[in-house]
Amino acid sequence: MTDDEPNLITSSKSQRIVVDGYPFAIEIYRLETERTWTLEVVDHKGTSHVWDDQFRTDRDARNAAVEALEREGAIALMRSNNVIPFRQG
């Protein structure tokens, strides 16, 4: 049996940073069949924030995350007004 699903490539530009005392994981990845990169930032509570835009390079994605965190601050990203929670049970 063959696996038709493309592999997920994780960028070496993915990293963990601390902003305003809060840790964040910057995750940058793409499918092996794609050229553009997806950006996801996960806050200290495990809430995932995925950018709608795709990035031409993994460096562009990392820079966008760092710039957003520096410009908006950690608390702005952690606000729940743009987060849709999963249903429990």
Sequence and secondary structure as in RCSB ss.txt:
>XXXX:A:sequence
MTDDEPNLITSSKSQRIVVDGYPFAIEIYRLETERTWTLEVVDHKGTSHVWDDQFRTDRDARNAAVEALEREGAI
ALMRSNNVIPFRQG
>XXXX:A:secstr
    S  EEE TT EEEEETTEEEEEEEEEETT SSBEEEEE TT  EEE SS BSSHHHHHHHHHHHHHHH HH
HHH GGG       
